[in-house]
């Protein structure tokens, strides 16, 4: 359920800006309260860290909204907002704000990111790419898009869940660029495949079409339901393959194949990443703080001539790649660190 656009822009966005200003004005009070509560809970400064992240993200959202409002005014109150110059300006702004958020995350969470394999910048320079990524929460997704924009100088076109529009800055910023927010089962007069095909049409040399074919974050329950659905549809062979996947959901091929057909000259880059897999909810963030984590992103590049053309061959090809991604995640998954309530362990952790 997403609120209508006018309510999101005229009510939710101003409320976020006002709330950010109020939190900044009372920041010393909140930090003192957080520091006072910190000795009462396990972990090193978990309460201040989480409060800092929440306030920083809200302020980041508010500043982004103010800058985007300035771009809207500069474009003639939206008149030229879709022109190439203002589209490029929005990509630059997106890159700046993602870079800022990424820097803050690295500084506050002690997070490092390593990229291995063939990345979108060195595969074939000047070739459009379809980036096919596992879905492992908003943290990994932000880092992937930050990498495409700021490390590899790509202009991503992204297929996203409509619920992400609850974030006002994401809502405004990404709706002004060639992206698609998808509501499962509610595609209006066009099918999901048609929307994806339209979005992937006309990719140029620095574009990267980004899609997450799992359709959601991995959970054991979603995995079980997805396998059961494949069986109910008579796809017993795919269900057996899906049962071998322990860390990812079985991929939904139709959207990806629509993008490949719409951009036959584009290469395909598969992306696996691990390190923030458990960062799905506020409770997960609480569990993992302080992180001191190393996130690893693995890229595999497939040239367009190696992408199968037949339907059955493509499905088998996609599942083979997903099995490869699943194995890589299993080999590179960080060890689970439980939240300790033992005071001796806490003192050792804080040293």
C-alpha positions as CSV (number, residue, x, y, z in Angstrom):
1,X,0.0,0.0,0.0
2,X,1.5,3.3,-1.1
3,X,-0.1,6.7,-0.6
4,X,-1.2,8.8,-3.6
5,X,1.6,10.9,-5.1
6,X,0.1,14.2,-4.1
7,X,-0.1,13.1,-0.4
8,X,3.5,11.8,-0.5
9,X,4.8,15.0,-2.0
10,X,2.6,17.6,-0.2
11,X,2.3,16.0,3.2
12,X,4.9,13.2,3.8
13,X,7.9,15.1,2.3
14,X,7.3,18.4,4.3
15,X,6.8,16.4,7.5
16,X,10.1,14.6,7.0
17,X,11.9,18.0,6.5
18,X,10.3,19.5,9.6
19,X,11.0,16.4,11.7
20,X,14.7,16.5,10.6
21,X,14.9,20.2,11.7
22,X,13.3,19.4,15.0
23,X,15.8,16.5,15.7
24,X,18.7,18.6,14.7
25,X,17.6,21.3,17.1
26,X,17.3,18.8,20.0
27,X,20.2,16.6,19.0
28,X,22.2,17.1,22.2
29,X,19.3,15.9,24.3
30,X,18.8,12.8,22.2
31,X,22.5,11.9,22.3
32,X,22.6,12.4,26.1
33,X,19.6,10.1,26.5
34,X,21.2,7.5,24.2
35,X,24.5,7.6,26.1
36,X,22.7,7.3,29.4
37,X,20.8,4.2,28.1
38,X,23.9,2.6,26.6
39,X,25.3,0.9,29.8
40,X,21.9,-0.8,30.3
41,X,22.1,-2.9,27.1
42,X,24.7,-5.3,25.7
43,X,27.1,-4.3,23.0
44,X,29.4,-1.3,22.5
45,X,27.4,2.0,22.2
46,X,24.5,0.2,20.4
47,X,21.9,2.8,21.4
48,X,23.9,5.9,20.4
49,X,25.0,4.2,17.1
50,X,21.4,3.3,16.2
51,X,20.1,6.7,17.1
52,X,22.9,8.4,15.2
53,X,22.1,6.3,12.1
54,X,18.4,7.1,12.3
55,X,18.9,10.9,12.7
56,X,21.6,11.0,10.0
57,X,19.3,9.1,7.5
58,X,16.4,11.4,8.3
59,X,18.5,14.5,7.8
60,X,20.0,13.0,4.6
61,X,16.4,12.5,3.3
62,X,15.5,16.1,4.2
63,X,18.5,17.7,2.6
64,X,18.0,15.6,-0.6
65,X,14.4,16.8,-0.7
66,X,15.4,20.4,-0.5
67,X,18.0,20.0,-3.2
68,X,15.5,18.2,-5.4
69,X,13.0,21.0,-4.8
70,X,15.6,23.4,-6.0
71,X,16.1,21.4,-9.2
72,X,12.4,21.4,-9.8
73,X,12.3,25.2,-9.5
74,X,15.3,25.5,-11.8
75,X,13.7,23.3,-14.4
76,X,10.9,25.8,-14.8
77,X,8.8,24.2,-12.0
78,X,9.1,20.9,-13.6
79,X,8.7,22.0,-17.2
80,X,12.2,20.8,-18.3
81,X,12.6,18.1,-15.7
82,X,12.7,15.3,-18.3
83,X,15.2,17.0,-20.6
84,X,18.7,15.4,-21.0
85,X,20.4,18.2,-19.1
86,X,18.2,17.9,-16.0
87,X,18.2,14.1,-16.2
88,X,22.0,14.2,-16.0
89,X,21.8,16.7,-13.2
90,X,19.6,14.3,-11.2
91,X,22.1,11.4,-11.8
92,X,24.8,13.7,-10.5
93,X,22.8,14.6,-7.4
94,X,21.9,10.9,-6.9
95,X,25.6,10.1,-7.0
96,X,26.5,12.8,-4.5
97,X,23.9,11.8,-2.0
98,X,24.6,8.1,-2.3
99,X,28.3,8.8,-1.8
100,X,27.6,10.9,1.3
101,X,25.3,8.1,2.7
102,X,27.9,5.5,1.9
103,X,30.7,7.5,3.6
104,X,28.6,8.0,6.8
105,X,27.8,4.3,6.8
106,X,31.4,3.3,6.5
107,X,32.5,5.8,9.2
108,X,29.8,4.9,11.7
109,X,29.5,1.2,11.1
110,X,33.2,0.4,10.4
111,X,32.1,-1.1,7.0
112,X,34.5,-2.0,4.2
113,X,33.4,-3.0,0.7
114,X,35.5,-5.1,-1.7
115,X,34.6,-5.7,-5.3
116,X,35.9,-8.9,-7.0
117,X,35.4,-10.2,-10.5
118,X,34.6,-8.3,-13.7
119,X,32.9,-5.1,-12.8
120,X,30.6,-3.0,-15.1
121,X,33.4,-0.6,-15.9
122,X,36.0,-3.0,-17.2
123,X,33.8,-5.7,-18.9
124,X,33.4,-3.9,-22.2
125,X,33.7,-0.1,-21.9
126,X,30.9,1.7,-23.8
127,X,28.6,-1.4,-23.8
128,X,25.2,-1.2,-22.0
129,X,24.8,-3.8,-19.2
130,X,21.9,-5.6,-17.6
131,X,22.8,-6.0,-14.0
132,X,21.2,-9.0,-12.4
133,X,21.5,-9.0,-8.6
134,X,20.4,-11.2,-5.7
135,X,18.1,-9.4,-3.3
136,X,19.5,-9.1,0.2
137,X,18.0,-6.1,1.8
138,X,18.1,-2.3,1.3
139,X,21.7,-2.0,2.6
140,X,23.2,-4.2,-0.2
141,X,20.9,-2.5,-2.8
142,X,22.1,1.0,-1.9
143,X,25.7,-0.1,-2.1
144,X,25.2,-1.7,-5.5
145,X,23.5,1.4,-6.9
146,X,26.2,3.6,-5.3
147,X,28.9,1.5,-7.0
148,X,27.2,1.7,-10.4
149,X,26.9,5.5,-10.2
150,X,30.0,6.5,-8.4
151,X,32.6,3.8,-9.1
152,X,31.7,2.8,-12.6
153,X,30.1,6.0,-13.9
154,X,26.9,4.2,-15.0
155,X,23.4,5.6,-15.2
156,X,21.2,2.9,-13.7
157,X,17.6,2.2,-14.6
158,X,16.1,0.2,-11.8
159,X,13.1,-2.1,-11.2
160,X,12.0,-1.5,-7.6
161,X,9.2,-2.4,-5.2
162,X,6.6,0.3,-5.0
163,X,6.8,0.3,-1.2
164,X,10.2,2.0,-1.4
165,X,8.3,5.2,-2.3
166,X,7.5,5.6,1.4
167,X,10.9,7.1,1.6
168,X,10.3,10.7,0.3
169,X,13.8,11.3,-1.2
170,X,13.9,7.9,-2.9
171,X,10.3,8.6,-4.2
172,X,11.1,12.0,-5.7
173,X,14.6,11.2,-6.9
174,X,13.9,7.9,-8.6
175,X,10.6,8.8,-10.1
176,X,12.3,11.7,-12.0
177,X,14.7,9.2,-13.6
178,X,13.9,6.3,-15.9
179,X,13.0,3.7,-13.2
180,X,9.9,1.6,-12.5
181,X,8.3,1.0,-9.2
182,X,6.4,-2.3,-9.4
183,X,3.4,-3.3,-7.3
184,X,3.0,-7.1,-7.6
185,X,-0.4,-7.9,-9.1
186,X,-1.2,-4.2,-9.8
187,X,0.3,-3.2,-13.1
188,X,-2.6,-1.2,-14.5
189,X,-3.2,-1.5,-18.2
190,X,0.3,-2.9,-19.0
191,X,1.9,-6.2,-17.9
192,X,5.0,-6.3,-15.7
193,X,6.9,-7.6,-18.7
194,X,5.8,-4.7,-20.9
195,X,6.9,-2.2,-18.3
196,X,10.3,-3.8,-17.9
197,X,10.6,-4.0,-21.7
198,X,9.8,-0.3,-22.1
199,X,12.4,0.6,-19.4
200,X,15.1,-1.5,-21.0
201,X,14.6,-0.1,-24.5
202,X,17.1,2.3,-25.8
203,X,20.0,1.6,-23.3
204,X,23.1,3.6,-24.3
205,X,26.8,3.1,-23.7
206,X,26.8,4.2,-20.0
207,X,23.4,2.8,-18.9
208,X,23.0,-0.2,-16.5
209,X,19.5,-1.8,-16.3
210,X,19.2,-3.2,-12.7
211,X,16.8,-6.0,-11.8
212,X,16.4,-8.3,-8.8
213,X,14.8,-11.4,-10.2
214,X,14.0,-13.0,-6.8
215,X,11.4,-10.3,-6.3
216,X,12.1,-10.0,-2.5
217,X,14.6,-10.6,0.3
218,X,15.5,-14.2,1.1
219,X,13.7,-15.8,4.1
220,X,13.2,-19.6,4.7
221,X,9.5,-19.2,4.5
222,X,9.6,-17.4,1.2
223,X,11.9,-20.1,-0.1
224,X,9.5,-22.8,0.9
225,X,6.5,-20.9,-0.6
226,X,8.4,-20.3,-3.9
227,X,9.3,-23.9,-4.3
228,X,5.7,-24.9,-3.5
229,X,4.4,-22.5,-6.1
230,X,6.7,-24.0,-8.8
231,X,5.3,-27.4,-8.0
232,X,1.8,-26.2,-8.1
233,X,2.5,-24.8,-11.6
234,X,3.7,-28.1,-12.8
235,X,7.4,-27.0,-12.9
236,X,8.7,-30.0,-10.9
237,X,12.2,-29.8,-12.6
238,X,12.6,-26.2,-11.6
239,X,11.3,-27.0,-8.1
240,X,14.0,-29.6,-7.7
241,X,16.6,-27.1,-8.8
242,X,15.2,-24.5,-6.4
243,X,15.5,-27.0,-3.5
244,X,19.2,-27.0,-4.0
245,X,19.4,-23.2,-3.5
246,X,20.0,-22.6,0.2
247,X,20.8,-18.9,0.3
248,X,18.7,-17.4,-2.5
249,X,15.2,-17.6,-3.7
250,X,14.4,-19.2,-7.1
251,X,14.6,-16.4,-9.7
252,X,11.6,-15.3,-11.6
253,X,12.7,-15.2,-15.3
254,X,10.0,-13.3,-17.2
255,X,11.1,-9.8,-16.2
256,X,14.8,-10.5,-16.9
257,X,14.1,-12.1,-20.2
258,X,11.9,-9.1,-21.2
259,X,14.8,-6.8,-20.5
260,X,17.2,-9.0,-22.5
261,X,14.9,-9.1,-25.5
262,X,14.5,-5.3,-25.3
263,X,18.3,-4.7,-25.1
264,X,19.8,-7.5,-27.3
265,X,23.2,-5.6,-27.5
266,X,23.6,-5.4,-23.7
267,X,25.8,-7.7,-21.7
268,X,24.6,-9.4,-18.6
269,X,26.4,-8.9,-15.3
270,X,25.4,-11.2,-12.4
271,X,26.0,-9.8,-8.9
272,X,26.4,-11.7,-5.6
273,X,27.1,-10.0,-2.4
274,X,27.3,-11.0,1.2
275,X,28.0,-9.2,4.5
276,X,24.7,-7.4,5.2
277,X,22.4,-10.3,4.5
278,X,20.7,-10.1,7.9
279,X,20.2,-6.3,7.8
280,X,16.5,-6.4,7.0
281,X,14.8,-4.7,9.9
282,X,15.7,-2.3,12.8
283,X,16.0,-5.3,15.0
284,X,18.6,-6.8,12.6
285,X,20.6,-3.5,12.7
286,X,20.5,-3.6,16.5
287,X,21.7,-7.2,16.5
288,X,24.6,-6.5,14.2
289,X,26.0,-3.2,15.8
290,X,28.8,-2.6,16.1
291,X,29.4,-4.1,12.7
292,X,33.1,-4.0,11.7
293,X,32.0,-5.9,8.6
294,X,33.6,-6.6,5.3
295,X,31.0,-6.7,2.5
296,X,32.1,-8.5,-0.6
297,X,30.5,-8.0,-4.0
298,X,31.2,-10.5,-6.8
299,X,30.6,-9.6,-10.5
300,X,30.5,-12.1,-13.4
301,X,30.2,-10.7,-16.9
302,X,28.4,-12.5,-19.7
303,X,28.7,-11.0,-23.3
304,X,25.4,-10.7,-25.3
305,X,26.5,-13.4,-27.7
306,X,26.7,-16.0,-24.9
307,X,23.1,-15.4,-23.7
308,X,20.8,-18.2,-24.9
309,X,17.9,-17.3,-27.1
310,X,15.5,-20.2,-26.6
311,X,13.1,-20.1,-23.6
312,X,14.1,-23.4,-22.1
313,X,17.8,-22.8,-22.6
314,X,17.5,-19.4,-21.0
315,X,15.7,-20.7,-17.9
316,X,18.3,-23.5,-17.5
317,X,21.0,-20.8,-18.0
318,X,19.5,-18.5,-15.3
319,X,19.1,-21.3,-12.8
320,X,22.7,-22.5,-13.4
321,X,23.9,-18.9,-12.6
322,X,21.7,-18.8,-9.5
323,X,23.2,-22.0,-8.3
324,X,26.7,-20.5,-8.8
325,X,25.7,-17.4,-6.9
326,X,24.2,-19.6,-4.1
327,X,27.5,-21.5,-3.8
328,X,29.5,-18.3,-3.7
329,X,27.4,-16.9,-0.9
330,X,27.8,-20.1,1.1
331,X,31.5,-19.9,0.7
332,X,31.8,-16.2,1.6
333,X,29.1,-15.8,4.3
334,X,30.4,-14.1,7.4
335,X,30.2,-15.9,10.7
336,X,27.1,-15.1,12.8
337,X,27.9,-13.1,15.9
338,X,25.1,-13.4,18.5
339,X,24.2,-10.5,20.8
340,X,25.8,-11.2,24.0
341,X,24.2,-10.5,27.4
342,X,27.1,-11.7,29.4
343,X,28.9,-8.8,31.1
344,X,32.3,-10.4,30.9
345,X,31.9,-10.9,27.2
346,X,30.7,-7.3,26.9
347,X,33.9,-6.0,28.5
348,X,36.0,-8.1,26.2
349,X,34.0,-6.9,23.2
350,X,34.5,-3.2,24.2
351,X,38.3,-3.5,24.5
